[in-house]
Amino acid sequence: MSPEPAFETVCLVGIGHICSSLALALRRQGLARRLVTFEIDPEARRVAVEMGLVDLASADPAEVIPGADLVVVGVPVGAMKSVGQTIAPHLTPGAIVTDTGSVKQAVVRDLGPSIPAGVHFIPGHPIAGTEFSGPASATEGLFVGRWQILTPLPGTDPAALDRLAALWTAIGSNVEVMEPRHHDRVLAITSHLPHLIAYTIVGTASDLEGHLQHEVIKFSASGFRDFTRIAASDPVMWRDIFLNNREAVLEVIQRFTEDLTALQRAIRWGEGEILQQKFTETRAIRRAIIDARQA
């Protein structure tokens, strides 16, 4: 006998890369009896239905949100306020509303006030993804072995939190509960700063003289290729991330700038011991990431 689904109806608000991959995982695991999406892009709606990711795709929130016992908001952080106001009148009492945004304080600020009493609001962030976007980029197993961070607010119903955590665990994620501000500081260094550096390095390459730019592309080594992959991420999403986590991002940029200046000085003055010590320390971090199975 098949196990009972964790949720009767899951509504995905926006059917981009993360939510389409989530739909695929929920389908495979039988964790939702019915999957629907509120999506304004007609092409995304068409692809989502054709791929069998959802049973119904609609640009009308009144058609898909009422009756959903789990609503996952997967839109850029900058759109959270307007989307929250759009979906709020249609939310069912007792439902859980979560999100996939990479900045949590901004989501709490912008989406939280729209959530009516009787609906459980539990912000979340799956630390997974690729540079691709849209429902056609749905990736099977995207969340397996990856972290899902939940940032519940004071007074959150423990049963609702446990129910949401169990869903992510069932699709293979490691679940961590964290305070929103702490999440934003951690992600500023582990995710946001690397993306900013990648955009900067690739931007520098694009500003080179024509013949040099051609050779950079032609002879790209693995390091530069990795930067171009990161820099190919959704520009709207990352614009919103930097603007909505500016305090934490600016803090880590300052620290990074100071460290970069120290390395610049060591190179200028031929201080090989300092360079070797720093590179040895950073190599240990890479080994720790591999040991944690996050490579």
N, C-alpha and C positions, 0 to 999 in steps of 0.2 A: 504494500500500500504506500502511495506517495505521501510524503509529509505535508502537513498543512502549510500554505504559504505564510510568510511572516507578515505580509500586508495584503489586504484585498485589492486596493487600487493605488498604484504609485503614479503620481503626475510629475513629469519632468518639465520644468519651466526653462525652455531653451534646450535644444537637442544638439549641442556641440560635441566636441571630442570626449569630454569627461562624462557627460550625461548619456551619450550614446554607448560608451563603453560600459557604463553602469547598467543600462538597459540590457545589454548583451549578457552581463554577468547575472542579473536578476532572472533573465529568461533561462539561462543554462542551469541555474540552481533551483528554479521553481519557487523563488522567494516572493513573487507577486502574482496574484491571480489575473490582474489586468494592468497593462502599462499604457499610459496615455501621455501626450505632450502638448503643452501650450507653447506654440512657436509661431512667430510672425512671418518668418521667411518661407514662402511657398515651396521653394526648391528643397529646403531642409525637411519640410513636412512630407513632401513626396518621397524623398530618399528614405526617410525613417520608416514610412509605411511599407515601401517596396522591399526594404531589407528585413522587414519583420521585427524591427526593434520595438515598435509600439503597435497597439491595436487601433488607436485613433490619434490623429494629429489635427489640431485645430488652432486657428488664430483667434478664437473666441474663448476667453477664460471660463465663461459660464457653461461651456460645453464639456469641459474636461476637469475642472478643479473641484466642483461640488462632489462630495462623496469620496474623494481621495483621502486615505488615512495616512499617506506620506506624500509630502510635496518637497521636491528637491529643486532648489533655485540654482540654475547653472548659467548665469549671465555675468558679463563683466561687472566688476565691483562698482563702477561708476553708474550702472543702471539699476542698482539694488533699490534705491528709493522709489523710483517711478514704477518698477515692477511690483514692489511690495504694495504700493497703493492700488495697482491694477488687480492683483489677486486677492487682496484682503477681503472684499465683500463676498467672495465665493468659497472661502475656507470653511471646512466643516468642523464643528466643535469636537475636540478630542484628537484632531489630526496632529501630526508632527510636521513642522516645517524646518528644513535644514538647507544648507547651501554648500557650494563647492569653492567659494572664494578664497584667494590666497592672502587676503588681509582680513582680520577678524574684527578689530575695533570699529572699522568703517562699516562693516556689515551690521554689527550690533547697533551702531548709530543710525544707519539709513534704513535698514530693513525692519529692525526690531519694533519701532513705534507703530508700524502698520499691522502687526500681528494682533488679532483680537484676543480678548480674554477667553480662556477655555481652549486655546490652541497652543500646543507646546512648541516653543521656538528654541532650537538647539543648533547653533552655528557649527559648521564643520569644514574641514579642508583635507581632501584626499591628496597626499603628496605623491602624485603619479601623473604621467602624461607624456606627450611627445610634442614636436613642433607642429603637428598637423591639426586641422580643425574641421568642424562639420561632422554630420552623422556618418558620412562615408568613411571617416577615419576611426570608427569604432574598433577597439582593440581588445581581443579576447585575452583574459588573464591580466589586464592592465594593473589591477589592484592587488594581485597576489604577492604577498611578502612585503607590501608597501605600507607606509603608515597612514592611518586615517586619524586626524586630530579632531577631537570634539571640544568645543569651548562653551559649555553650558553656563548660563547666567545664574546668579544666586536665586534660589527658589524654584529651580527646575525640578519637575517631577522625576524622582529617581527611576520609576518604572518606565517612563518614556525614554529616558537616557539609556537605560539598560536595553530596551527594545531596539533602539537605533544602533547602539554599539554591537548588538548581536547580529544585526543585518550585515554590517561591515565585516564582522568576524566570519560570517558564513560565506562571504565571497573571497575570503583569503587575506584580508587586511589585518594589520596589527593596530589595535586601537589605543590611543593615548588621550587622556583628558587633561586639558591645559587651560589656564586663564588667558583670555583674549590678548591682553597687552603682552604677556610673556610670549605667546605664539608669534606676534608680529615682530618682536625683537629677534627671536630665533630664526624666523624665515628671512629676515632682512639680510642675515649673513649667509645662510645656507642656500637661498634661492634668489633673492632679489638682487643682491650685489653681483653674483656671478652673471646674471642676465645683463645687468647694466654694463659690466666689463665686456661681455661678448658683443653687445651692440656697439660699444665704443671701438673695440679692436677692428671689427668688421667695417665700421664706418671709416676708420683711419685708412684701411686698405682700399676702400672705394674712392678715397680722395687722392690716392697716389696718381702719378703721371700714367698715361695710357699704357706704355710698354711695361712698367713695373706692375701695374694692376693685372695685366694679362699674365705675367709670370707668377704672381702671387696665386692666382687661380690655378694655373697650370701645374705648379709645383707645391700645391698645398700639402703640408704634412698633417699628421693626425691631430695635432694640437689645434691648428687653424680650422680644420674641418669640424672639430667638435664645437668651436666657437660659432661657426656659421650655422650649425644645426640649432644651437640655442638662440642665435640672433634671428632665426626664421620663425620664431614663435609669434603668436597673434599680437599685432601691434596695439590694438585697442585694449586688449586685456592688460598688457604690460604698462601702457600709459596710465591706466586706472590704478594699477598696483602701486606704481611709484608715487602718484599724486596722493593716494589714500594711505600710504605708509611712510610719508615723507620724513617724519621725525626719526623713526628707527633707521631708515635708509640713509639719511644725512649723517647720522651718528656713525654708522659703519663705513660710509665713504670717507669720513674724516680719519678714522682709524686706519683704513686701508691706505689713504694718501700718505699718512705718516710712515707706515711700514714701507711703502714704495719708495719714499724719499730716503729712508735708511738704506735700502738695497742700492739705490742709485749712488749714494755716497760710497758704499763699499765697492761697487764696480769702479767708480772713478778713481779711488785711491788704492785699487788692487788688493783689497782686504779679502783674500781668498778664504781665510779661516771663518770669517763671519758668514760669507756666502754658503760655505759647506755646512756650517752649523744650522743655518736657516733651512737649507734644502733637506738636511737630515731630519729635522723636526717635522717638516711638511710631509715627508715620505711616510713617517709614522702615522700621520692622520689618514693617508690613503690606505694603509694596511688596516687601520681600525675600521674604516668604512667597508672594506672587503670582508673583514671578520664579522661585521654586523649584517652581512648579506644585503647591503644597500648599494652594491656596485653594479 
